[in-house]
Amino acid sequence: MNDLTARYLALRARSVALAAPLGEADCQAQSMADASPVKWHLAHVTWFFETFVLEPFVPGFRPHHPAYRVLFNSYYQSVGERHPRPQRGLITRPTLAEVLAWRHAVDEQVLALLARADVQTDDHADAERLAERIELGLQHEQQHQELLLTDLLHLFSCNPLAPVYRAAPPPEAAAAVPLQWVPQAGGLVEIGHAGPGFSFDNEGPRHRVFLAPHALGQRLTTQGEWSDFVADGGYREPRWWLAAGWDWVQALGVQAPLHWRRGEGAAWTQFTLHGLQPLQPQAPVLHISLFEADAYARWAAAQQRLPLRLATEAEWEAAAEPQAEAGLAVGHYADSSLFWPQPARAGVAGLQQLFGSAWEWTRSSYLPYPGYAPWAGAVGEYNGKFMLDQTVLRGGSCATPRGHLRASYRNFFPAAARWQFTGLRLAMDA
């Protein structure tokens, strides 16, 4: 348990460190129903450890505060009542200091539980169940570390002062990398998690899928390429858009990716966690919806006269799995101080930016794999009940913790969502 204890301490400390540059008001506000306050994220992950680790593994356990069970429950209906999600910003009490004190109290109890498990070796099965549940809690907290950053970005974007969360490092010059195509033979492939290591229930079982021959773009679509789509009237031309996407564009008056703004001389800028910044033409485009990603693919197909489209999640995983170790090693993650993805590198063969750049929209609906079974108990609500009207994203972003990703990881959001660090990689039929 020593390694698990060290990881627990480091990961829990990192969540608090992410909030350290913020004031109480920054941590309290909620900018929209889909986002949550920083304070709520810090409290909810603590609720998770209290509810799913301490309560089942500590005899006679009593919660820190009975009301917290309702206030910081997200969507676990089998646990009990929940505070309405759109009203999380109204939870002014407990204060941030009280939430941090609660975190400390829960940490002490979890660490004591781990220490007892180290010396009580007579029940290996119970110790293994405890380790699995704590691992789930750590993976869950990493998800909320990313959500904390994306929700904070959306909150700060609503402020006309354009607040800076963290100062940007000096920009690096990047050479243009022309889009190359990496052929994929297709055939019968296996996808899904197998073997040792953590995975969520929606990543399995491992199963076989037939893929037609195709090609994947070597890199992600860039901000410069997206600027061409905007300049060509991509948001004003209905033929590029799915019907629901065109309705969305018209209803909201969408003209560019979320956080793009018109600067002086009609030039585009973008709002980031580093404040307002110029576009980076060679860096991946971010904060686009599935509607936008699909429309861009249709537009690019017409411009290049090629059968372009979004990749399926099986195509992405089959290509990424053999390169996962190398890809994860060079990815750019939230562990650094830079919260935007790096441009592709010139002169590098094979697929780039597979991990730690932008969540890549796929054309795959978020559905269960053949033979899927949710986890038993309340934690079974974690993934399975969202398998409707969602689309799979792959790869992880520059806001994802480094240790949280693997080739089989399945993220999912509805088609209109774009406040996450979402981008796209083009695919092409053979």
TORTI-528455 format. One record per residue: x, y, z negated of N, C-alpha, C in turn; residue in three letters. Coordinates in pm, whole numbers, padded with zeros to 5 digits, always signed. Layout:
REM residues N
XYZXYZXYZALA;...
This chain:
REM residues 430
+00082-00122+00000+00000+00000+00000+00085+00127+00000MET;+00219+00112-00016+00302+00231-00027+00294+00318+00098ASN;+00297+00254+00216+00289+00329+00340+00154+00399+00352ASP;+00048+00331+00312-00085+00390+00317-00096+00508+00222LEU;-00036+00496+00106-00036+00606+00010+00035+00728+00066THR;+00151+00706+00128+00226+00819+00185+00148+00885+00297ALA;+00085+00805+00381+00006+00861+00490-00114+00937+00436ARG;-00176+00884+00332-00291+00951+00271-00250+01089+00220TYR;-00141+01095+00147-00096+01223+00092-00064+01323+00203LEU;+00007+01279+00306+00048+01370+00413-00072+01419+00493ALA;-00164+01329+00522-00277+01367+00606-00374+01459+00533LEU;-00398+01429+00406-00487+01515+00328-00425+01654+00309ARG;-00294+01659+00291-00227+01788+00276-00234+01868+00405ALA;-00229+01800+00519-00233+01872+00646-00367+01942+00666ARG;-00477+01880+00624-00607+01946+00637-00609+02078+00561SER;-00556+02076+00440-00551+02198+00360-00458+02299+00425VAL;-00348+02252+00484-00254+02343+00549-00317+02411+00670ALA;-00405+02341+00742-00472+02402+00857-00558+02520+00813LEU;-00613+02514+00693-00698+02622+00643-00619+02731+00572ALA;-00493+02706+00545-00414+02800+00465-00406+02941+00522ALA;-00397+02961+00657-00389+03099+00708-00522+03175+00704PRO;-00628+03112+00656-00762+03169+00665-00807+03226+00532LEU;-00897+03325+00541-00960+03379+00422-01090+03306+00391GLY;-01147+03338+00278-01272+03273+00236-01382+03294+00339GLU;-01393+03416+00394-01497+03442+00493-01475+03362+00621ALA;-01348+03349+00663-01317+03267+00780-01365+03124+00762ASP;-01350+03071+00642-01384+02932+00614-01533+02910+00593CYS;-01608+03018+00577-01750+03009+00544-01841+03013+00666GLN;-01802+03090+00769-01893+03121+00879-01911+03002+00973ALA;-02029+02998+01036-02065+02897+01135-02112+02970+01260GLN;-02045+02945+01374-02073+03024+01494-02184+02970+01580SER;-02218+02843+01565-02328+02783+01642-02363+02651+01576MET;-02476+02593+01619-02525+02471+01556-02430+02353+01575ALA;-02360+02348+01689-02270+02236+01715-02141+02244+01636ASP;-02108+02361+01586-01984+02379+01511-02013+02382+01361ALA;-01910+02358+01283-01924+02360+01137-01818+02451+01076SER;-01846+02508+00960-01746+02592+00894-01624+02512+00850PRO;-01511+02579+00843-01389+02514+00795-01410+02454+00657VAL;-01477+02527+00570-01501+02477+00434-01583+02350+00437LYS;-01680+02344+00526-01764+02223+00536-01679+02104+00581TRP;-01590+02124+00678-01503+02014+00722-01419+01963+00605HIS;-01359+02055+00528-01277+02013+00415-01359+01937+00311LEU;-01485+01976+00296-01572+01909+00198-01623+01776+00253ALA;-01661+01773+00380-01721+01651+00435-01625+01533+00433HIS;-01499+01556+00469-01404+01444+00469-01380+01395+00326VAL;-01392+01484+00229-01380+01445+00090-01503+01365+00048THR;-01620+01409+00092-01744+01333+00071-01729+01193+00128TRP;-01663+01179+00243-01647+01049+00306-01567+00956+00216PHE;-01455+01003+00162-01376+00920+00073-01452+00888-00055PHE;-01525+00985-00106-01601+00961-00228-01712+00858-00204GLU;-01782+00870-00091-01898+00786-00064-01860+00647-00017THR;-01759+00636+00069-01728+00508+00132-01603+00439+00077PHE;-01529+00506-00013-01414+00442-00077-01435+00430-00227VAL;-01455+00543-00293-01464+00538-00439-01592+00469-00486LEU;-01705+00504-00427-01832+00448-00475-01836+00296-00466GLU;-01794+00234-00353-01800+00087-00348-01685+00015-00418PRO;-01574+00083-00445-01457+00013-00498-01426+00048-00643PHE;-01492+00147-00701-01468+00183-00841-01592+00150-00923VAL;-01585+00052-01011-01701+00016-01093-01751+00133-01176PRO;-01882+00155-01173-01941+00263-01252-01907+00401-01203GLY;-01868+00413-01076-01828+00543-01024-01941+00644-01032PHE;-01904+00768-01067-02001+00878-01070-01948+00990-00981ARG;-02030+01043-00890-01982+01148-00798-01943+01275-00871PRO;-01857+01352-00809-01808+01478-00866-01923+01574-00895HIS;-02018+01583-00803-02137+01667-00819-02249+01602-00739HIS;-02362+01568-00800-02468+01497-00728-02517+01571-00603PRO;-02519+01703-00606-02570+01779-00492-02479+01768-00370ALA;-02349+01743-00392-02257+01733-00280-02293+01616-00188TYR;-02358+01516-00244-02396+01399-00164-02490+01439-00051ARG;-02571+01541-00074-02664+01590+00028-02598+01700+00111VAL;-02533+01793+00046-02477+01909+00116-02374+01870+00222LEU;-02296+01765+00198-02184+01736+00286-02197+01601+00356PHE;-02316+01544+00354-02347+01429+00439-02371+01482+00580ASN;-02310+01420+00680-02325+01468+00818-02447+01405+00884SER;-02440+01276+00915-02552+01211+00987-02579+01070+00937TYR;-02532+01036+00817-02550+00901+00765-02685+00891+00694TYR;-02786+00854+00770-02921+00851+00716-02938+00744+00608GLN;-02864+00635+00620-02877+00530+00520-02816+00570+00385SER;-02733+00676+00384-02677+00725+00258-02779+00809+00182VAL;-02863+00882+00256-02964+00965+00191-02990+01094+00266GLY;-03044+01192+00196-03082+01319+00257-02959+01396+00305GLU;-02983+01486+00402-02875+01566+00459-02919+01712+00469ARG;-02826+01803+00445-02852+01944+00467-02858+01968+00617HIS;-02951+02052+00667-02962+02073+00812-02830+02123+00872PRO;-02790+02060+00981-02663+02094+01044-02652+02241+01084ARG;-02755+02300+01145-02741+02442+01185-02728+02538+01068PRO;-02752+02491+00944-02748+02579+00828-02627+02553+00738GLN;-02525+02488+00791-02407+02462+00708-02336+02590+00668ARG;-02345+02693+00752-02282+02820+00718-02350+02892+00603GLY;-02468+02847+00564-02540+02909+00453-02499+02852+00318LEU;-02414+02749+00319-02372+02687+00193-02257+02770+00136ILE;-02291+02881+00073-02188+02970+00015-02131+02914-00115THR;-02205+02827-00181-02154+02758-00299-02166+02608-00274ARG;-02065+02528-00307-01945+02563-00382-01852+02655-00303PRO;-01770+02728-00375-01672+02815-00313-01559+02732-00251THR;-01476+02796-00173-01361+02727-00116-01271+02671-00226LEU;-01251+02750-00332-01167+02702-00442-01228+02578-00508ALA;-01360+02575-00520-01426+02459-00580-01416+02337-00488GLU;-01425+02358-00358-01408+02247-00264-01266+02191-00273VAL;-01167+02279-00279-01029+02234-00290-01005+02160-00422LEU;-01070+02203-00528-01058+02133-00657-01122+01995-00648ALA;-01233+01986-00579-01299+01857-00557-01208+01764-00477TRP;-01147+01818-00372-01052+01738-00294-00943+01682-00384ARG;-00889+01766-00471-00782+01722-00559-00830+01612-00652HIS;-00950+01626-00706-01004+01525-00797-01025+01391-00726ALA;-01077+01396-00604-01097+01273-00527-00964+01211-00491VAL;-00866+01294-00454-00734+01242-00421-00674+01166-00540ASP;-00687+01221-00658-00632+01153-00776-00696+01016-00795GLU;-00828+01007-00773-00898+00879-00790-00861+00779-00682GLN;-00846+00825-00558-00807+00734-00450-00665+00684-00473VAL;-00575+00772-00515-00438+00730-00540-00431+00632-00656LEU;-00513+00653-00757-00518+00557-00868-00570+00423-00820ALA;-00666+00425-00732-00722+00302-00676-00615+00227-00596LEU;-00537+00300-00519-00429+00238-00443-00321+00182-00536LEU;-00291+00254-00643-00190+00206-00738-00235+00076-00805ALA;-00363+00068-00840-00415-00055-00902-00409-00171-00802ARG;-00438-00141-00677-00435-00247-00575-00294-00302-00558ALA;-00192-00217-00582-00053-00262-00569-00015-00362-00678ASP;-00072-00348-00797-00032-00434-00908-00127-00551-00929VAL;-00248-00543-00873-00344-00652-00886-00342-00734-00757GLN;-00263-00837-00758-00242-00916-00636-00328-01041-00631THR;-00423-01057-00724-00502-01180-00727-00615-01179-00626ASP;-00657-01062-00579-00768-01055-00484-00721-00988-00356ASP;-00660-01068-00268-00604-01011-00146-00714-00963-00053HIS;-00826-01033-00052-00936-00994+00037-00991-00858-00001ALA;-01006-00833-00131-01058-00704-00175-00958-00592-00144ASP;-00829-00620-00162-00727-00521-00130-00726-00491+00019ALA;-00748-00591+00101-00751-00570+00245-00872-00486+00285GLU;-00986-00513+00224-01106-00432+00252-01084-00287+00210ARG;-01019-00266+00096-00989-00130+00050-00898-00060+00150LEU;-00793-00127+00194-00700-00067+00289-00770-00031+00420ALA;-00858-00119+00468-00931-00092+00591-01022+00030+00576GLU;-01086+00042+00460-01178+00153+00440-01102+00286+00427ARG;-00987+00283+00360-00907+00405+00349-00852+00443+00486ILE;-00812+00345+00564-00765+00374+00701-00875+00439+00782GLU;-00997+00392+00770-01109+00455+00838-01125+00599+00791LEU;-01112+00622+00662-01122+00758+00610-01014+00850+00666GLY;-00893+00797+00682-00785+00878+00738-00810+00910+00886LEU;-00855+00811+00961-00887+00834+01102-01001+00936+01114GLN;-01099+00924+01027-01211+01017+01024-01163+01159+00993HIS;-01070+01171+00899-01021+01304+00864-00942+01364+00980GLU;-00868+01282+01054-00798+01334+01171-00895+01387+01276GLN;-01007+01320+01294-01108+01372+01386-01155+01511+01340GLN;-01175+01526+01211-01222+01654+01161-01112+01760+01159HIS;-00987+01721+01155-00881+01820+01172-00890+01883+01310GLN;-00917+01802+01411-00934+01857+01545-01061+01941+01554GLU;-01170+01891+01496-01294+01968+01498-01278+02101+01424LEU;-01203+02100+01315-01178+02224+01241-01117+02329+01333LEU;-01019+02288+01414-00953+02383+01505-01045+02428+01617LEU;-01119+02336+01676-01207+02374+01787-01321+02462+01738THR;-01375+02430+01621-01483+02512+01567-01433+02650+01525ASP;-01311+02655+01472-01252+02783+01435-01228+02869+01559LEU;-01180+02807+01667-01160+02881+01791-01290+02943+01839LEU;-01397+02865+01835-01526+02920+01878-01570+03034+01787HIS;-01550+03019+01658-01586+03125+01564-01508+03252+01593LEU;-01377+03241+01607-01295+03359+01633-01327+03421+01768PHE;-01370+03340+01865-01404+03394+01997-01526+03485+01992SER;-01606+03471+01888-01725+03555+01873-01694+03691+01810CYS;-01570+03708+01766-01530+03831+01697-01465+03926+01798ASN;-01518+04047+01816-01460+04140+01914-01317+04182+01882PRO;-01271+04157+01759-01132+04189+01724-01034+04086+01778LEU;-01085+03974+01836-01000+03868+01891-00894+03823+01791ALA;-00936+03768+01676-00839+03731+01572-00737+03627+01621PRO;-00618+03634+01563-00512+03539+01593-00501+03441+01476VAL;-00518+03313+01503-00501+03212+01399-00354+03186+01373TYR;-00277+03175+01480-00134+03154+01466-00064+03224+01582ARG;+00045+03293+01555+00115+03368+01659+00166+03273+01767ALA;+00157+03318+01891+00201+03235+02003+00352+03239+02017ALA;+00414+03126+02047+00558+03127+02076+00582+03194+02211PRO;+00705+03231+02241+00733+03294+02371+00694+03201+02485PRO;+00632+03254+02591+00592+03169+02703+00713+03115+02777PRO;+00697+02995+02831+00803+02932+02909+00765+02934+03056GLU;+00862+02966+03141+00836+02964+03284+00815+02820+03330ALA;+00717+02800+03416+00686+02666+03464+00675+02668+03616ALA;+00744+02576+03679+00737+02564+03824+00608+02495+03864ALA;+00556+02532+03979+00436+02467+04030+00466+02322+04064ALA;+00375+02233+04025+00387+02091+04056+00272+02055+04148VAL;+00295+02039+04277+00185+02005+04369+00116+01877+04325PRO;-00013+01871+04347-00090+01753+04307-00053+01635+04396LEU;+00000+01531+04334+00032+01407+04403-00067+01299+04359GLN;-00079+01196+04441-00174+01088+04412-00097+00962+04376TRP;-00139+00897+04268-00076+00775+04221-00170+00660+04251VAL;-00139+00576+04349-00230+00468+04389-00248+00366+04276PRO;-00370+00314+04267-00403+00210+04170-00465+00094+04248GLN;-00408-00025+04230-00448-00139+04311-00590-00187+04283ALA;-00639-00162+04161-00771-00211+04125-00767-00360+04097GLY;-00878-00428+04124-00889-00570+04094-00949-00592+03956GLY;-00932-00713+03906-00988-00749+03776-00892-00705+03666LEU;-00935-00615+03580-00851-00563+03473-00921-00583+03339VAL;-00845-00573+03232-00901-00580+03097-00889-00443+03031GLU;-00995-00401+02964-00992-00278+02886-01052-00306+02750ILE;-01031-00213+02658-01080-00229+02522-00968-00267+02428GLY;-00983-00232+02301-00878-00257+02203-00866-00405+02172HIS;-00744-00450+02155-00715-00586+02110-00584-00584+02036ALA;-00568-00678+01944-00442-00687+01872-00440-00605+01745GLY;-00320-00585+01687-00310-00515+01558-00334-00365+01574PRO;-00345-00299+01461-00365-00155+01463-00512-00119+01455GLY;-00536+00003+01410-00673+00050+01391-00741+00078+01524PHE;-00871+00055+01528-00955+00102+01637-01095+00122+01582SER;-01170+00212+01644-01310+00228+01609-01391+00115+01671PHE;-01510+00091+01617-01590-00020+01666-01628-00006+01813ASP;-01640+00118+01863-01681+00137+02002-01570+00108+02103ASN;-01448+00079+02055-01337+00051+02146-01328-00097+02185GLU;-01416-00181+02136-01415-00322+02167-01556-00374+02189GLY;-01564-00503+02223-01456-00599+02241-01380-00574+02373PRO;-01259-00628+02379-01184-00624+02504-01257-00710+02607ARG;-01265-00661+02728-01342-00731+02830-01287-00700+02968HIS;-01330-00778+03066-01280-00762+03202-01374-00675+03285ARG;-01315-00594+03370-01388-00503+03459-01322-00510+03596VAL;-01404-00508+03700-01349-00505+03836-01342-00361+03884PHE;-01224-00322+03936-01204-00189+03989-01169-00196+04137LEU;-01233-00112+04217-01194-00099+04357-01063-00023+04366ALA;-00985-00043+04471-00862+00036+04487-00894+00186+04489PRO;-00808+00264+04425-00831+00408+04412-00698+00475+04383HIS;-00702+00604+04366-00582+00679+04326-00622+00780+04220ALA;-00527+00811+04132-00549+00911+04027-00453+01027+04050LEU;-00501+01147+04022-00414+01263+04028-00300+01248+03929GLY;-00179+01284+03972-00063+01269+03885-00075+01354+03759GLN;-00143+01466+03771-00154+01559+03658-00298+01609+03648ARG;-00323+01688+03545-00454+01747+03525-00474+01868+03616LEU;-00598+01903+03640-00630+02023+03716-00586+02146+03638THR;-00524+02241+03707-00462+02356+03641-00555+02478+03637THR;-00516+02574+03555-00589+02700+03548-00581+02776+03680GLN;-00467+02766+03748-00455+02831+03878-00550+02773+03981GLY;-00560+02641+03982-00654+02576+04075-00798+02611+04041GLU;-00826+02620+03912-00963+02657+03873-00994+02801+03910TRP;-00893+02887+03904-00913+03026+03946-00955+03033+04092SER;-00900+02944+04175-00940+02940+04315-01087+02900+04329ASP;-01129+02806+04249-01270+02764+04249-01361+02881+04211PHE;-01321+02957+04109-01399+03073+04066-01402+03179+04176VAL;-01284+03207+04233-01275+03311+04337-01353+03274+04461ALA;-01368+03145+04488-01441+03100+04606-01591+03095+04583ASP;-01635+03144+04467-01779+03146+04438-01833+03014+04390GLY;-01745+02932+04329-01789+02800+04284-01906+02801+04189GLY;-01914+02905+04106-02025+02913+04010-02150+02975+04072TYR;-02141+03017+04198-02257+03077+04264-02313+02990+04377ARG;-02252+02873+04398-02290+02789+04510-02356+02660+04458GLU;-02489+02647+04473-02558+02532+04414-02521+02397+04473PRO;-02463+02392+04593-02437+02262+04653-02329+02184+04580ARG;-02249+02249+04497-02145+02176+04424-02198+02112+04295TRP;-02317+02151+04255-02362+02120+04120-02469+02012+04115TRP;-02461+01928+04012-02574+01842+03977-02694+01931+03944LEU;-02814+01878+03961-02934+01959+03939-02937+02015+03797ALA;-02909+01929+03699-02908+01976+03560-02796+02076+03537ALA;-02684+02057+03607-02573+02151+03593-02605+02287+03650GLY;-02673+02291+03765-02711+02419+03824-02813+02491+03736TRP;-02904+02416+03678-03000+02476+03584-02925+02536+03466ASP;-02822+02466+03419-02741+02514+03305-02667+02641+03342TRP;-02606+02644+03460-02534+02764+03505-02629+02883+03513VAL;-02747+02861+03572-02841+02970+03589-02898+03019+03456GLN;-02929+02925+03368-02990+02962+03239-02894+03041+03152ALA;-02765+03006+03155-02667+03069+03066-02582+03174+03136LEU;-02597+03187+03267-02515+03284+03340-02367+03251+03337GLY;-02333+03123+03344-02193+03080+03336-02117+03123+03461VAL;-02001+03182+03442-01918+03230+03553-01776+03177+03551GLN;-01737+03112+03442-01599+03065+03426-01595+02973+03305ALA;-01482+02905+03282-01471+02822+03161-01495+02904+03034PRO;-01540+02835+02933-01556+02900+02803-01423+02960+02759LEU;-01429+03079+02703-01313+03152+02652-01234+03226+02760HIS;-01273+03214+02889-01215+03301+02991-01286+03436+02985TRP;-01208+03543+02998-01265+03678+02993-01204+03763+03103ARG;-01282+03858+03151-01231+03951+03250-01140+04053+03182ARG;-01017+04066+03229-00925+04163+03175-00919+04286+03262GLY;-00815+04362+03243-00798+04484+03322-00774+04450+03468GLU;-00831+04530+03558-00816+04505+03700-00884+04379+03745GLY;-00985+04335+03672-01066+04216+03705-00987+04086+03694ALA;-00867+04090+03633-00790+03967+03613-00847+03889+03494ALA;-00839+03758+03502-00890+03675+03395-00787+03661+03283TRP;-00836+03662+03160-00756+03625+03044-00831+03512+02973THR;-00769+03455+02871-00837+03349+02797-00816+03371+02648GLN;-00921+03342+02572-00909+03351+02427-00863+03217+02373PHE;-00763+03219+02288-00704+03098+02232-00686+03115+02082THR;-00639+03009+02018-00605+03019+01876-00487+03111+01853LEU;-00419+03149+01960-00310+03247+01955-00361+03385+01996HIS;-00491+03404+01996-00548+03532+02037-00572+03537+02187GLY;-00589+03656+02238-00616+03675+02381-00485+03663+02458LEU;-00484+03575+02559-00363+03546+02634-00392+03549+02784GLN;-00292+03578+02868-00312+03565+03012-00330+03419+03051PRO;-00395+03396+03165-00403+03260+03216-00262+03207+03242LEU;-00247+03077+03230-00124+03009+03264-00151+02923+03388GLN;-00116+02971+03505-00159+02904+03629-00119+02758+03638PRO;-00007+02718+03576+00040+02580+03589-00006+02490+03475GLN;-00070+02546+03374-00118+02467+03260-00258+02415+03288ALA;-00298+02306+03224-00431+02250+03247-00543+02347+03209PRO;-00650+02344+03286-00769+02421+03251-00836+02353+03131VAL;-00893+02434+03043-00956+02385+02921-01098+02440+02908LEU;-01173+02378+02817-01304+02427+02775-01403+02432+02891HIS;-01410+02320+02962-01509+02305+03069-01605+02193+03033ILE;-01727+02205+03081-01829+02103+03059-01816+01994+03165SER;-01887+01884+03144-01896+01782+03248-01957+01839+03375LEU;-02057+01926+03360-02117+01989+03477-02011+02061+03560PHE;-01924+02135+03493-01821+02210+03564-01716+02117+03625GLU;-01675+02015+03551-01576+01921+03602-01628+01852+03728ALA;-01754+01809+03725-01812+01741+03841-01826+01837+03959ASP;-01866+01960+03933-01879+02058+04041-01743+02088+04104ALA;-01640+02099+04021-01507+02125+04074-01462+02010+04164TYR;-01487+01887+04121-01447+01772+04201-01515+01774+04338ALA;-01643+01810+04341-01715+01818+04469-01657+01929+04556ARG;-01628+02043+04495-01570+02155+04570-01433+02118+04623TRP;-01349+02057+04540-01215+02018+04583-01221+01915+04695ALA;-01318+01823+04686-01333+01724+04792-01363+01791+04925ALA;-01448+01895+04922-01481+01966+05046-01362+02046+05097ALA;-01287+02108+05006-01172+02188+05048-01064+02101+05111GLN;-01040+01985+05054-00930+01900+05098-00973+01790+05195GLN;-01105+01778+05213-01161+01675+05300-01112+01537+05259ARG;-01123+01513+05130-01086+01385+05070-01199+01337+04980LEU;-01213+01205+04961-01320+01152+04875-01285+01165+04727PRO;-01283+01289+04678-01243+01315+04540-01362+01304+04446LEU;-01331+01274+04322-01435+01257+04219-01367+01253+04083ARG;-01446+01237+03977-01391+01209+03845-01362+01061+03833LEU;-01263+01026+03754-01231+00885+03730-01334+00822+03637ALA;-01345+00691+03642-01422+00619+03540-01332+00596+03420THR;-01394+00565+03306-01310+00540+03188-01228+00413+03205GLU;-01280+00313+03278-01203+00190+03300-01082+00218+03389ALA;-01099+00303+03490-00985+00340+03574-00879+00411+03491GLU;-00923+00502+03406-00828+00577+03324-00752+00482+03231TRP;-00824+00395+03160-00757+00309+03061-00665+00208+03128GLU;-00709+00151+03240-00625+00053+03309-00493+00116+03353ALA;-00497+00243+03393-00375+00312+03434-00293+00359+03315ALA;-00359+00399+03207-00289+00457+03093-00228+00353+03001ALA;-00290+00237+02989-00243+00138+02891-00097+00097+02912GLU;-00054+00065+03035+00087+00027+03051+00185+00141+03020PRO;+00136+00265+03023+00223+00380+03000+00198+00445+02864GLN;+00122+00377+02779+00077+00441+02656+00193+00479+02565ALA;+00288+00390+02548+00399+00421+02456+00476+00543+02503GLU;+00510+00545+02632+00585+00659+02685+00499+00784+02689ALA;+00373+00769+02727+00283+00884+02735+00257+00947+02601GLY;+00238+00864+02499+00215+00918+02365+00339+00989+02311LEU;+00456+00943+02353+00581+01003+02304+00602+01144+02357ALA;+00553+01173+02478+00579+01305+02537+00457+01396+02529VAL;+00346+01348+02473+00227+01431+02463+00249+01551+02373GLY;+00162+01650+02390+00171+01771+02308+00050+01773+02216HIS;+00072+01779+02086-00034+01756+01990-00047+01872+01892TYR;-00151+01861+01808-00177+01966+01710-00074+01967+01598ALA;+00014+01868+01593+00117+01867+01491+00217+01981+01510ASP;+00225+02033+01633+00316+02144+01661+00246+02275+01629SER;+00313+02384+01661+00254+02516+01636+00193+02577+01761SER;+00183+02498+01869+00131+02550+01994-00001+02482+02026LEU;-00107+02562+02036-00239+02506+02058-00287+02531+02201PHE;-00201+02502+02297-00246+02490+02435-00156+02389+02503TRP;-00206+02321+02605-00128+02213+02667-00018+02266+02757PRO;+00087+02188+02768+00202+02226+02850+00180+02188+02996GLN;+00239+02264+03088+00228+02229+03230+00294+02094+03260PRO;+00255+02035+03373+00321+01913+03419+00466+01946+03453ALA;+00550+01843+03448+00692+01860+03472+00727+01823+03616ARG;+00803+01905+03680+00845+01878+03817+00944+01763+03820ALA;+00939+01685+03928+01036+01578+03948+01012+01454+03865GLY;+00897+01440+03802+00865+01323+03720+00769+01234+03798VAL;+00806+01108+03815+00721+01014+03888+00612+00959+03799ALA;+00502+00917+03860+00394+00854+03785+00301+00955+03721GLY;+00205+00902+03645+00103+00985+03583+00161+01068+03469LEU;+00119+01192+03461+00159+01281+03352+00035+01327+03275GLN;+00060+01384+03158-00044+01449+03076-00157+01353+03040GLN;-00122+01225+03020-00224+01127+02983-00272+01146+02840LEU;-00183+01189+02751-00216+01203+02610-00173+01340+02560PHE;-00256+01401+02477-00217+01522+02407-00215+01647+02492GLY;-00293+01651+02598-00305+01774+02678-00447+01826+02673SER;-00539+01755+02736-00681+01791+02735-00762+01663+02737ALA;-00874+01663+02669-00969+01552+02681-01020+01551+02825TRP;-01004+01438+02893-01041+01428+03034-01183+01375+03048GLU;-01268+01455+03110-01402+01407+03141-01393+01290+03240TRP;-01470+01187+03217-01483+01078+03312-01625+01080+03369THR;-01651+00991+03463-01786+00979+03518-01864+00867+03449ARG;-01812+00817+03334-01871+00702+03266-01962+00745+03152SER;-02082+00693+03153-02173+00714+03040-02120+00641+02918SER;-02144+00700+02803-02100+00639+02678-02200+00531+02640TYR;-02162+00407+02668-02247+00291+02645-02166+00183+02573LEU;-02236+00086+02510-02162-00020+02442-02095-00114+02541PRO;-01977-00163+02504-01910-00266+02582-01986-00398+02567TYR;-01971-00491+02662-02035-00622+02648-01993-00691+02518PRO;-02090-00733+02440-02062-00798+02313-02038-00704+02197GLY;-02062-00573+02218-02038-00475+02111-02129-00501+01991TYR;-02073-00486+01873-02150-00491+01749-02099-00381+01656ALA;-02186-00297+01604-02141-00191+01511-02093-00251+01381PRO;-02014-00173+01308-01969-00216+01177-02089-00239+01085TRP;-02071-00322+00986-02178-00350+00889-02192-00233+00792ALA;-02313-00214+00741-02337-00112+00641-02351+00028+00698GLY;-02344+00126+00609-02367+00265+00650-02263+00314+00750ALA;-02139+00263+00743-02038+00308+00838-02070+00263+00981VAL;-02166+00173+00995-02211+00134+01127-02280+00246+01202GLY;-02315+00354+01131-02374+00471+01197-02268+00559+01263GLU;-02141+00523+01249-02031+00609+01292-02037+00637+01442TYR;-02056+00534+01524-02048+00550+01668-02170+00501+01745ASN;-02219+00384+01709-02315+00315+01792-02443+00391+01819GLY;-02491+00468+01722-02621+00531+01740-02617+00651+01834LYS;-02498+00687+01882-02486+00798+01976-02472+00751+02121PHE;-02494+00624+02146-02475+00569+02280-02595+00594+02369MET;-02621+00721+02392-02729+00765+02481-02704+00912+02516LEU;-02714+00945+02645-02701+01083+02692-02569+01148+02654ASP;-02463+01068+02651-02329+01119+02625-02236+01068+02735GLN;-02125+01136+02756-02027+01097+02857-01891+01078+02791THR;-01816+00980+02838-01688+00944+02778-01579+01040+02824VAL;-01492+01078+02730-01370+01153+02759-01251+01072+02709LEU;-01139+01088+02776-01021+01009+02742-00898+01098+02728ARG;-00800+01049+02652-00667+01107+02653-00625+01190+02535GLY;-00717+01259+02468-00676+01344+02358-00622+01478+02405GLY;-00625+01576+02316-00591+01713+02354-00475+01766+02271SER;-00439+01890+02302-00335+01960+02227-00382+01995+02086CYS;-00507+01969+02054-00558+01991+01918-00577+01860+01842ALA;-00540+01747+01905-00554+01616+01843-00429+01581+01765THR;-00441+01528+01644-00321+01483+01572-00249+01372+01649PRO;-00118+01374+01645-00036+01281+01723-00068+01135+01691ARG;-00087+01102+01565-00106+00962+01527-00247+00911+01543GLY;-00331+00987+01611-00473+00951+01617-00512+00885+01749HIS;-00422+00878+01846-00460+00838+01981-00404+00701+02019LEU;-00469+00641+02115-00427+00515+02178-00502+00505+02310ARG;-00460+00412+02396-00518+00403+02530-00666+00366+02528ALA;-00710+00295+02425-00849+00248+02421-00945+00348+02356SER;-00894+00462+02309-00977+00560+02236-01086+00617+02326TYR;-01210+00615+02276-01324+00666+02351-01385+00786+02276ARG;-01367+00904+02331-01437+01022+02279-01564+01039+02362ASN;-01659+01116+02312-01785+01131+02385-01854+01260+02345PHE;-01914+01326+02445-01989+01449+02424-02100+01458+02528PHE;-02203+01537+02502-02305+01563+02604-02249+01648+02717PRO;-02319+01647+02830-02266+01707+02953-02240+01856+02941ALA;-02315+01927+02859-02302+02073+02850-02193+02116+02751ALA;-02136+02023+02674-02039+02060+02570-01909+02108+02632ALA;-01857+02220+02583-01728+02268+02635-01648+02347+02532ARG;-01690+02345+02405-01609+02417+02306-01490+02333+02260TRP;-01489+02204+02296-01371+02122+02272-01264+02150+02378GLN;-01144+02096+02358-01033+02116+02452-01048+02015+02566PHE;-01143+02042+02656-01180+01948+02760-01132+01996+02897THR;-01080+01903+02978-01034+01932+03112-01069+01818+03205GLY;-00994+01805+03317-01024+01695+03409-00901+01655+03488LEU;-00903+01529+03531-00806+01473+03624-00887+01419+03742ARG;-00853+01458+03861-00923+01410+03979-00884+01266+04012LEU;-00980+01193+04066-00957+01060+04121-00998+01062+04267ALA;-00955+00960+04341-00987+00953+04483-01012+00809+04523MET;-01123+00789+04594-01149+00655+04647-01045+00621+04753ASP;-01012+00493+04761-00914+00450+04861-00973+00461+05001ALA;
